[in-house]
Amino acid sequence: MRQLVKVDAPAKVNLAFDIVGRREDGYHLIDTIFQSVSLYDTITISRMSGQGVFVSCDRPEIPGGEENLAHKAARRFFERVGKPDFALSIDLQKRIPSQAGMGGGSADAAAVLVGLNVLLEAGVSKEGLLSMAASIGADVPFFLEGGVQRAQGIGERLSKLPDLPQHWLVIAKPERGISTPESFKRYDQENQGRHPNIERLIEKLEERKLSDFCQEMYNVLEEVCPLGEVSQIREKMERDGGAIGSLMTGSGSAVYGIFQDKRLAKRCMRKLYDMAQSVFLVQPTQKGVEVFEVR
């Protein structure tokens, strides 16, 4: 009987982000390009005596109760396969910053679905996991897949895209974060009218023209971002740091710059330490959440 499983959950960046409508239930319809990157949370799920699900996190500001998406993912899983006759501990080791637009909570939820499927030997199909993921959050299905994906609808309609040419990303997260619901609310009130050309971006992907691709990147939520730090970091990345492109990811507040030269990327990092709460050097990955230990 398996006692413990560990899962790595990657962060994501949005290579473009558009809002194309709104459903009657209030959900925004999006058109975006996700890219998974090599910055990971680690989720450990283990059996315990007793009953219930207990979520803990190494960041005290992140709630561990039922409002945590990891807890919600466990509930969705048990709705499908039935509750186990023992308790489960879900421990979150966080590296992905919160309120950054990098999908940390959604990645953790996807990791719980995959981890429980392995730990309990439940045999839920990929389609079943994707269905559960979509009921938890708009970008949770992406983290089951990873790589480069176009996401449409509320984020649940995924289409695999070609990988970008090899590059490095410097990600800088300002001290202040951004609430996703507040970001969408501001967009509804202040929409500027400009939109990314997703089809053209896909053409540049297929042509493997990294510089041309970077010139087309655009995020509609950045235009209504209330934080001056975002534009300041972007300017530092491009004008002083040598990035061939930069963008705020998702609803923010993290900003990433794309570099073809690792040494240039490292030099840019040093210029950002006094402007950001955290700075990361990462690469794109081709995988979503992945189990790396079972015992």
Summary of the structure (lengths in Angstrom):
residues: 295
radius of gyration: 18.9
end to end distance: 8.6
largest distance: 58.3
contacts: 1050
relative contact order: 0.20
helix: 34%
strand: 30%
